[in-house]
């Protein structure tokens, strides 16, 4: 059975995607919050509580033509 990544890993995966498009490759949590359309303080609380912003991630993937499984599902070893 596929398992969802924790929120910290999801944020890191989105940072990896964004780093390809940001010139200095420095991507922070506020960049992720911005593309997801949520407040950066809200994202911080979500990370602490391991609450995934699923709807926002799905909308982000739809806008960017990404497969949400690449962000949400843990990779099998």
Kinemage of the C-alpha trace (Angstrom):
@kinemage 1
@onewidth
@group {chain A} dominant
@subgroup {mainchain}
@vectorlist {calphas} color= white
{ca unk a 1} P 0.000 0.000 0.000
{ca unk a 2} L 1.266 3.455 -0.853
{ca unk a 3} L 1.991 5.757 2.055
{ca unk a 4} L 1.741 9.555 2.131
{ca unk a 5} L 4.873 11.573 2.837
{ca unk a 6} L 4.970 13.709 5.928
{ca unk a 7} L 4.487 17.439 5.483
{ca unk a 8} L 8.194 18.236 5.854
{ca unk a 9} L 9.091 15.907 2.974
{ca unk a 10} L 6.280 17.306 0.821
{ca unk a 11} L 7.605 20.834 1.373
{ca unk a 12} L 11.121 19.676 0.429
{ca unk a 13} L 9.831 18.085 -2.780
{ca unk a 14} L 8.044 21.284 -3.741
{ca unk a 15} L 11.231 23.234 -2.968
{ca unk a 16} L 13.119 20.939 -5.362
{ca unk a 17} L 10.581 21.676 -8.089
{ca unk a 18} L 10.716 25.423 -7.447
{ca unk a 19} L 14.526 25.508 -7.370
{ca unk a 20} L 14.539 24.667 -11.067
{ca unk a 21} L 12.719 27.943 -11.759
{ca unk a 22} L 14.290 30.335 -9.244
{ca unk a 23} L 17.557 31.839 -10.443
{ca unk a 24} L 19.600 31.722 -7.241
{ca unk a 25} L 18.271 28.262 -6.296
{ca unk a 26} L 17.618 29.439 -2.728
{ca unk a 27} L 14.094 28.271 -2.017
{ca unk a 28} L 12.497 28.821 1.360
{ca unk a 29} L 9.295 27.735 3.038
{ca unk a 30} L 7.691 31.098 2.226
{ca unk a 31} L 8.205 30.335 -1.500
{ca unk a 32} L 6.296 27.084 -1.024
{ca unk a 33} L 3.543 28.826 0.929
{ca unk a 34} L 3.287 31.440 -1.818
{ca unk a 35} L 2.846 28.933 -4.662
{ca unk a 36} L 0.341 26.975 -2.593
{ca unk a 37} L -1.601 30.147 -1.843
{ca unk a 38} L -1.375 29.863 1.933
{ca unk a 39} L 0.166 32.063 4.618
{ca unk a 40} L 3.753 31.141 5.514
{ca unk a 41} L 2.877 31.088 9.223
{ca unk a 42} L 0.056 28.686 8.433
{ca unk a 43} L 2.498 26.435 6.553
{ca unk a 44} L 4.827 26.483 9.547
{ca unk a 45} L 2.026 25.315 11.844
{ca unk a 46} L 1.003 22.652 9.326
{ca unk a 47} L 4.570 21.313 9.278
{ca unk a 48} L 4.686 21.155 13.088
{ca unk a 49} L 1.355 19.306 13.197
{ca unk a 50} L 2.140 17.197 10.103
{ca unk a 51} L -1.064 18.452 8.496
{ca unk a 52} L -0.868 18.236 4.721
{ca unk a 53} L -2.422 21.035 2.622
{ca unk a 54} L -3.816 18.473 0.169
{ca unk a 55} L -6.246 20.713 -1.704
{ca unk a 56} L -3.597 23.384 -2.220
{ca unk a 57} L -1.062 20.795 -3.393
{ca unk a 58} L -3.548 19.343 -5.877
{ca unk a 59} L -4.303 22.811 -7.252
{ca unk a 60} L -0.571 23.565 -7.534
{ca unk a 61} L 0.014 20.302 -9.413
{ca unk a 62} L -2.888 21.037 -11.745
{ca unk a 63} L -1.553 24.526 -12.539
{ca unk a 64} L 1.967 23.222 -13.178
{ca unk a 65} L 1.030 20.003 -14.974
{ca unk a 66} L 2.591 17.805 -12.291
{ca unk a 67} L 1.530 14.398 -11.063
{ca unk a 68} L 0.499 14.841 -7.401
{ca unk a 69} L 1.718 11.331 -6.656
{ca unk a 70} L 5.287 12.531 -7.238
{ca unk a 71} L 4.873 14.972 -4.356
{ca unk a 72} L 2.538 13.119 -1.996
{ca unk a 73} L 3.510 9.431 -2.150
{ca unk a 74} L 6.618 7.954 -0.543
{ca unk a 75} L 9.010 6.308 -2.975
{ca unk a 76} L 9.536 2.599 -2.510
{ca unk a 77} L 13.123 1.473 -2.021
